[in-house]
Each structure stands twice: as structure tokens, then as C-alpha cells.
Amino acid sequence: MQIGRAERVRMERAHVRAWPALRTADIDGWLWRCSGGGSHRANSVSTIDFSGDDPEAAVIRAETLYHAAGRKAQFQTFDETSPPGLEALLQARGYRRGEPTVTMFKPPAAGASGRDVEVRDCAGDEWIAVYLGEITESRRAANAEILERIPQPRAFFGCRRGGRIVSTALCVAGHRCAVIECVTTRADARRQGSAREVLAALEHWAARQDTGLIGLQVVAGNTPAVTLYEQLGFVAHASNSFFLQA
């Protein structure tokens, strides 16, 4: 599978669209995002496009908005960040690089739809409870609000076993890509195959949308998750970094 600049940019746009921040602003083409809580992505500047002529002035504008919101500035960069010298500029201003993530890609295939998996247009209360219960407390309130804003086309997946949902996932289509979000499994139900079932159903759904690629972003050091995705045919073709103001 050949992944070039155009595919990496499309996938990054799809990820930004799939997880809409609660507050946004345009800064010379960059998307300033602020949602509260502990999420890096929903509280950072997305740097896909830059239409200005003074990146440092744009950085200062973003810092001013974050300061007014009571937060330190954060920027999310990736392999095709615009302008290309942004990371060096941020480091020169004293920003520190946070935990890196990778973007993994594969073409969606309409295989088996996954056993015991429910597919819904909206997240039900039980789905939300499972997902929120498996993320850090600092992210729960903001993420619950973001879930109410997920754009169409979308589908929420839940693997039900023993009368309860044990694994969740969300898929959002856009920019001719399908983005995987919210993959979680109850702590007492891990390593029993439910995450694989959810992802099989998700890929089956994604293959029926107007998409040529399916992708996800995962912390590079999360070896169990990266290994699972590699076993399912995903390949890392891009890297992302968060730069946090000192």
C-alpha cells in the first residue's frame, strides 16, 4: 500500500473532523482547539494548513487564546505540518515534545461483520459508561460532550457478552477516510477477543462507506495496541507529536 503526502493529509483532516473540539478558532489556517480536561488532541492547535506569513506571530496568538482560557498552549504536529519549520520554532520557544503517536492505515475490507457486535447510529448509555470508565478521569467530562458532536456518517460499535457490553469502538467517515476512535475494553474482559470482533464489524461498516483508507492514531509506546493493529493489517505511515508550552 502506497501512502503519500496527499493520503497523510486526508487522514489527518479526517481525524480532526472525527473528534470535534468544543471550542475552535481559525489562526491563519491552523485550527485552535480547546475543550477542557486532559485530552491533548482536543486542547491543541491542529497544524494541517497555514495561510499566514509569520508563524511566530500565529503561535503567539494561539498562546494568547489559551492563556485567556486558563490553559497552557499545545500544538499537534504531524509529518506534513505547515509550515515545515514549526517544530523547530516551538522548541526554540521552550516547548517540550510530549508522548508521540503514530497513524496507522489500511484499505478497508468487507469481511465478516463481527460476532456479538451491536452497530448503532448513537452511543447508548451503556456504551458511554464502558468507554468513559476506561479512560482517565480528567478526560471524561469533555469527551462525553464531544461524543454528542460526532458528525455523520458515523457508527458506534459494542461487543455484548454475558448480557453486557465489554468492548466499544466508534468509526467516523470523512475526506474519503474512515477513522477509528474510542476503542476500549472492560478491564475484566480483556484478551478474550472482543476488541477484535468490534474492529471486524467496524471495518465491515467502513468498507461500505465512500472511503479508500481506514486509520487510527495510537500512542507509539502502547505495544499491546500497536501489535493488535498490526495483526489486523494496519501499518504505521505517519507520526504525530504534541508540543506543550513550558
Beta strands, then each sheet from edge to edge (+ up, - down):
strand 1: 23-27
strand 2: 30-34
strand 3: 45-46
strand 4: 74-78
strand 5: 96-97
strand 6: 101-106
strand 7: 117-120
strand 8: 154-161
strand 9: 164-174
strand 10: 177-185
strand 11: 213-219
strand 12: 235-244
sheet 1: 1+ 2-
sheet 2: 3+ 4+ 12- 5+
sheet 3: 3+ 4+ 12- 6+ 11- 10- 9+ 8- 7+
end
